[in-house]
């Protein structure tokens, strides 16, 4: 791994580029740590174009920690609906209550206290600390690792903890030469806009600092190991409905898609076994279900393959949910099923 030859110029060049080229994003108009926290949590596993409207609606409804802490989780999940990775919504709701209880409603300002919040790891805590409080905490995400691996000719697998530690050691003295808020966002922005998987090196302000560019070997970096293949799970999924009323369950809070509405489903290939279990679980008489086909949904580590069976009944059951007036969010995985019903 190479070293930065001119630290002061490195900091100057990337900071100046950021000030002149940064995107006009709503959470960059403030240094409110609450707003920056929400944006960072939403940015996990979410593309920026998708994130912005969710962020704006969320902040409009929950403008501060106190309002969020006092809200019902069902409303939080409803505003999160479609954004995915719903555990994040649970975590921010729990964290808001922690802030209200333990910090008198004031967002914590120390790295230790920020890191103690639910769902806040090393990167997110450092990003909030640097961006909101202008403190020299090094935030390392995938964009930063890609940028720095090319600049430094870092030959190790960037998924390893040792890689993050090595890059952090390089950046720690640099961030102290800079405005931490600007420097932190500049590194992220460079990775998002220029030093992408397929980089635009000719538009990069860091050419003179980048060893991979000088060696004409940018595409060889970063070194990254392959992810494990996703596991495949097969389900029989039941849709029992009457007009806008559907038989839905609320998934367990601590599991996948926790707290969301979903259609009942059973992990098996065997329709008869699933059907008998379905009838027993809901104390139902016999209904005639027909196959609507297969629906797939891809998660981070697994794929659901759902064989969907539907039955429209003549009057709603007491346990059914009126989908037009529901307050809870329905899982994105199962929201897709409505396209099969409509095409029936």
C-alpha positions as CSV (number, residue, x, y, z in Angstrom):
1,X,0.0,0.0,0.0
2,X,1.3,3.5,-0.9
3,X,1.2,6.6,1.2
4,X,-0.3,10.0,0.4
5,X,2.7,12.1,-0.7
6,X,1.2,15.6,-0.1
7,X,-1.5,15.4,2.6
8,X,-2.3,19.1,2.6
9,X,-2.8,19.2,-1.2
10,X,-4.8,15.9,-1.0
11,X,-7.2,17.5,1.5
12,X,-7.4,20.8,-0.4
13,X,-8.1,19.2,-3.8
14,X,-10.9,16.9,-2.7
15,X,-12.5,19.5,-0.4
16,X,-12.5,22.1,-3.1
17,X,-13.9,19.7,-5.7
18,X,-16.7,18.8,-3.2
19,X,-17.6,22.4,-2.6
20,X,-17.9,23.1,-6.3
21,X,-19.6,19.8,-7.4
22,X,-21.6,18.4,-4.5
23,X,-25.2,17.4,-5.2
24,X,-28.0,19.6,-3.8
25,X,-29.4,17.1,-1.3
26,X,-32.0,18.1,1.3
27,X,-30.0,16.8,4.3
28,X,-27.0,18.9,3.2
29,X,-28.9,22.1,4.0
30,X,-28.6,21.4,7.7
31,X,-26.2,20.2,10.4
32,X,-29.0,19.0,12.6
33,X,-27.7,15.6,13.9
34,X,-31.3,14.2,13.9
35,X,-31.8,14.9,10.2
36,X,-28.3,13.6,9.3
37,X,-29.0,10.5,11.4
38,X,-32.2,9.8,9.5
39,X,-30.5,10.3,6.2
40,X,-27.6,8.0,7.0
41,X,-29.9,5.2,8.2
42,X,-32.1,5.6,5.1
43,X,-29.0,5.5,2.9
44,X,-28.1,2.0,4.1
45,X,-29.0,-0.3,1.2
46,X,-30.9,2.4,-0.6
47,X,-30.1,4.4,-3.7
48,X,-30.1,8.2,-3.3
49,X,-32.8,8.8,-5.9
50,X,-35.1,6.5,-3.9
51,X,-34.1,7.9,-0.6
52,X,-34.9,11.6,-1.1
53,X,-38.7,11.5,-1.3
54,X,-38.8,9.1,1.7
55,X,-36.5,11.4,3.7
56,X,-38.6,14.5,2.9
57,X,-41.9,12.8,3.9
58,X,-40.4,11.4,7.0
59,X,-38.9,14.7,8.2
60,X,-42.1,16.5,7.5
61,X,-44.1,14.1,9.6
62,X,-41.4,13.6,12.3
63,X,-39.4,16.9,12.4
64,X,-37.5,16.1,15.6
65,X,-36.7,13.3,18.1
66,X,-39.6,14.1,20.4
67,X,-42.2,13.7,17.6
68,X,-40.7,10.5,16.4
69,X,-40.4,9.1,20.0
70,X,-44.1,9.8,20.6
71,X,-45.3,8.2,17.4
72,X,-46.8,4.7,17.1
73,X,-44.5,2.2,15.4
74,X,-47.2,1.4,12.9
75,X,-47.1,4.9,11.6
76,X,-43.3,4.9,11.3
77,X,-43.5,1.6,9.4
78,X,-46.2,3.0,7.1
79,X,-44.0,6.0,6.1
80,X,-41.1,3.5,5.6
81,X,-43.3,1.3,3.4
82,X,-41.5,0.5,0.1
83,X,-38.1,1.6,1.4
84,X,-37.3,-2.0,2.5
85,X,-35.0,-3.3,5.3
86,X,-37.7,-2.4,7.9
87,X,-35.5,-3.3,10.9
88,X,-34.0,0.2,10.3
89,X,-37.4,1.8,11.0
90,X,-37.7,-0.2,14.3
91,X,-34.2,0.9,15.3
92,X,-34.8,4.6,14.7
93,X,-38.1,4.5,16.6
94,X,-36.4,2.7,19.6
95,X,-33.4,5.1,19.4
96,X,-35.7,8.1,19.5
97,X,-37.2,6.8,22.7
98,X,-33.8,6.2,24.1
99,X,-32.7,9.8,23.3
100,X,-35.9,11.1,24.9
101,X,-35.4,9.0,28.0
102,X,-31.6,9.1,28.5
103,X,-30.5,12.4,26.8
104,X,-33.5,14.6,27.6
105,X,-34.5,14.6,24.0
106,X,-31.2,16.0,22.7
107,X,-29.4,14.0,20.1
108,X,-26.1,12.7,21.7
109,X,-22.9,14.5,20.7
110,X,-20.2,12.0,21.6
111,X,-19.1,9.2,19.3
112,X,-19.6,6.7,22.1
113,X,-23.2,7.8,22.8
114,X,-24.1,7.9,19.1
115,X,-22.7,4.4,18.6
116,X,-24.8,3.1,21.4
117,X,-28.0,3.9,19.5
118,X,-29.9,1.0,17.9
119,X,-28.8,0.1,14.4
120,X,-25.8,2.6,14.5
121,X,-22.5,0.9,13.6
122,X,-19.0,2.4,13.4
123,X,-19.5,4.0,10.0
124,X,-22.9,5.6,10.7
125,X,-21.7,6.9,14.1
126,X,-18.5,8.4,12.6
127,X,-20.5,9.9,9.7
128,X,-22.9,11.7,12.1
129,X,-20.1,12.8,14.4
130,X,-18.1,14.2,11.5
131,X,-20.9,15.8,9.4
132,X,-23.2,17.1,12.2
133,X,-20.6,18.0,14.8
134,X,-17.5,18.6,12.5
135,X,-15.4,16.2,14.6
136,X,-12.5,14.3,13.1
137,X,-14.1,10.9,13.1
138,X,-13.2,8.8,10.0
139,X,-16.3,7.3,8.4
140,X,-15.5,4.3,6.1
141,X,-18.2,3.1,3.8
142,X,-18.0,1.2,0.5
143,X,-17.5,4.4,-1.6
144,X,-14.6,5.5,0.6
145,X,-13.0,2.0,0.5
146,X,-13.2,2.0,-3.3
147,X,-11.7,5.5,-3.6
148,X,-8.9,4.9,-1.2
149,X,-8.0,1.4,-2.5
150,X,-7.4,3.0,-5.9
151,X,-5.5,6.0,-4.6
152,X,-3.3,3.8,-2.3
153,X,-3.0,0.7,-4.5
154,X,-4.4,-1.3,-1.6
155,X,-4.1,-5.0,-2.6
156,X,-6.0,-6.7,0.2
157,X,-9.6,-7.7,0.2
158,X,-11.6,-4.6,1.3
159,X,-14.3,-6.8,2.9
160,X,-11.8,-7.7,5.7
161,X,-11.7,-5.8,9.0
162,X,-8.0,-5.2,8.5
163,X,-8.6,-3.3,5.3
164,X,-10.9,-0.8,7.1
165,X,-8.4,-0.4,9.9
166,X,-5.6,0.2,7.4
167,X,-7.5,2.9,5.5
168,X,-8.7,4.5,8.7
169,X,-5.1,4.9,9.8
170,X,-4.3,6.7,6.6
171,X,-7.3,9.0,6.9
172,X,-7.0,9.9,10.5
173,X,-4.2,12.4,10.1
174,X,-5.8,13.8,6.9
175,X,-9.2,14.6,8.4
176,X,-7.4,16.6,11.1
177,X,-6.0,18.8,8.4
178,X,-9.5,19.5,7.0
179,X,-13.0,20.6,7.9
180,X,-14.2,17.1,9.0
181,X,-17.7,17.6,7.7
182,X,-16.5,18.7,4.3
183,X,-13.8,16.1,4.0
184,X,-16.0,13.2,5.1
185,X,-18.7,14.1,2.6
186,X,-16.2,14.8,-0.2
187,X,-14.8,11.2,0.0
188,X,-18.3,9.8,-0.1
189,X,-19.3,12.0,-3.0
190,X,-16.3,11.3,-5.0
191,X,-17.1,7.6,-4.8
192,X,-20.7,8.1,-5.6
193,X,-20.2,10.4,-8.6
194,X,-16.7,9.9,-10.1
195,X,-14.8,7.0,-8.6
196,X,-17.6,4.5,-9.2
197,X,-17.3,0.8,-10.1
198,X,-16.5,2.0,-13.6
199,X,-14.8,5.3,-12.9
200,X,-14.7,8.5,-14.8
201,X,-11.0,9.2,-14.2
202,X,-10.8,12.1,-16.6
203,X,-13.3,14.0,-14.4
204,X,-11.5,13.1,-11.2
205,X,-9.8,15.9,-9.2
206,X,-7.5,13.3,-7.5
207,X,-5.6,12.1,-10.5
208,X,-2.3,13.4,-9.2
209,X,-2.8,11.6,-5.9
210,X,-4.1,8.3,-7.4
211,X,-1.5,5.5,-7.8
212,X,-3.9,3.3,-9.7
213,X,-4.5,6.1,-12.3
214,X,-0.8,6.7,-12.7
215,X,-0.3,3.0,-13.4
216,X,-3.3,2.8,-15.7
217,X,-4.6,0.0,-13.5
218,X,-7.8,1.5,-12.0
219,X,-10.1,-1.3,-12.9
220,X,-7.9,-3.8,-10.9
221,X,-9.1,-2.1,-7.7
222,X,-10.7,-2.6,-5.2
223,X,-9.8,-6.1,-4.5
224,X,-13.0,-7.7,-3.2
225,X,-14.0,-11.2,-2.3
226,X,-17.2,-12.7,-3.7
227,X,-20.3,-12.8,-1.4
228,X,-21.8,-16.1,-0.4
229,X,-24.6,-17.2,-2.7
230,X,-28.1,-16.3,-1.5
231,X,-30.1,-19.0,0.1
232,X,-33.3,-20.0,-1.6
233,X,-36.6,-20.4,0.4
234,X,-39.8,-21.8,-1.2
235,X,-43.2,-20.9,0.2
236,X,-46.9,-21.6,-0.4
237,X,-48.6,-18.2,0.1
238,X,-52.3,-17.8,0.6
239,X,-54.4,-14.8,-0.5
240,X,-57.9,-14.9,1.0
241,X,-59.9,-11.8,0.1
242,X,-63.2,-10.0,-0.4
243,X,-62.9,-6.8,-2.4
244,X,-60.5,-4.6,-0.4
245,X,-60.4,-6.9,2.6
246,X,-57.5,-9.4,3.0
247,X,-56.6,-12.0,5.5
248,X,-53.2,-10.7,6.7
249,X,-50.9,-11.4,9.6
250,X,-48.5,-9.1,11.4
251,X,-45.0,-10.6,11.2
252,X,-43.1,-11.1,14.5
253,X,-41.3,-7.9,15.5
254,X,-37.9,-9.4,15.9
255,X,-37.8,-11.4,12.7
256,X,-37.4,-10.6,9.0
257,X,-40.0,-7.9,7.9
258,X,-40.8,-7.5,11.6
259,X,-44.0,-5.7,12.4
260,X,-45.2,-5.6,8.8
261,X,-48.4,-7.0,7.4
262,X,-48.0,-10.1,5.2
263,X,-50.0,-12.8,3.6
264,X,-49.9,-16.2,5.5
265,X,-47.3,-18.5,4.0
266,X,-45.6,-21.8,4.8
267,X,-42.1,-22.9,3.9
268,X,-42.9,-26.1,1.9
269,X,-43.4,-27.4,-1.6
270,X,-46.5,-29.4,-0.5
271,X,-49.7,-27.5,-1.1
272,X,-51.9,-29.9,0.9
273,X,-49.7,-29.7,4.0
274,X,-49.6,-25.9,3.8
275,X,-53.4,-25.7,3.2
276,X,-54.2,-27.9,6.2
277,X,-51.9,-25.8,8.4
278,X,-53.4,-22.6,7.1
279,X,-57.0,-23.8,7.8
280,X,-56.0,-24.9,11.3
281,X,-54.1,-21.6,12.1
282,X,-57.1,-19.4,11.2
283,X,-59.9,-21.9,12.0
284,X,-61.2,-21.7,8.5
285,X,-63.7,-23.9,6.5
286,X,-62.7,-25.3,3.1
287,X,-62.2,-22.7,0.4
288,X,-61.3,-23.4,-3.2
289,X,-57.9,-21.8,-4.0
290,X,-56.4,-21.4,-7.4
291,X,-52.8,-20.9,-8.3
292,X,-51.8,-17.4,-9.4
293,X,-48.3,-18.4,-10.3
294,X,-44.9,-17.8,-8.8
295,X,-43.6,-14.5,-7.3
296,X,-40.0,-14.0,-6.3
297,X,-38.5,-11.5,-3.9
298,X,-34.7,-10.9,-3.4
299,X,-33.4,-10.0,0.0
300,X,-29.8,-9.2,0.9
301,X,-29.0,-12.8,1.9
302,X,-31.9,-14.9,0.6
303,X,-34.5,-15.3,-2.1
304,X,-38.1,-16.0,-1.5
305,X,-39.9,-18.1,-4.2
306,X,-43.6,-17.9,-3.4
307,X,-46.2,-20.1,-5.1
308,X,-49.3,-17.9,-4.7
309,X,-52.8,-19.3,-4.2
310,X,-55.8,-17.0,-4.1
311,X,-59.5,-17.3,-3.2
312,X,-62.1,-14.6,-3.4
313,X,-64.9,-15.1,-0.9
314,X,-68.5,-13.7,-0.9
315,X,-68.2,-11.8,2.4
316,X,-65.3,-10.6,4.6
317,X,-64.2,-12.5,7.6
318,X,-63.9,-10.7,10.9
319,X,-60.1,-11.2,11.0
320,X,-59.6,-9.5,7.6
321,X,-57.9,-6.2,7.1
322,X,-59.4,-3.4,5.0
323,X,-56.5,-2.6,2.8
324,X,-57.9,0.9,2.0
325,X,-57.9,2.0,5.7
326,X,-54.9,0.0,7.0
327,X,-52.4,1.8,9.2
328,X,-49.6,-0.8,9.2
329,X,-47.3,-1.2,6.2
330,X,-47.3,-4.3,4.1
331,X,-44.0,-6.0,3.2
332,X,-42.7,-5.1,-0.2
333,X,-42.2,-8.9,-0.8
334,X,-46.0,-9.4,-0.5
335,X,-47.1,-6.1,-2.0
336,X,-45.9,-7.5,-5.4
337,X,-48.6,-10.2,-5.1
338,X,-51.3,-7.7,-5.8
339,X,-50.2,-7.5,-9.4
340,X,-51.0,-11.2,-9.7
341,X,-54.5,-10.7,-8.2
342,X,-55.2,-7.8,-10.5
343,X,-54.2,-9.8,-13.5
344,X,-56.3,-12.7,-12.5
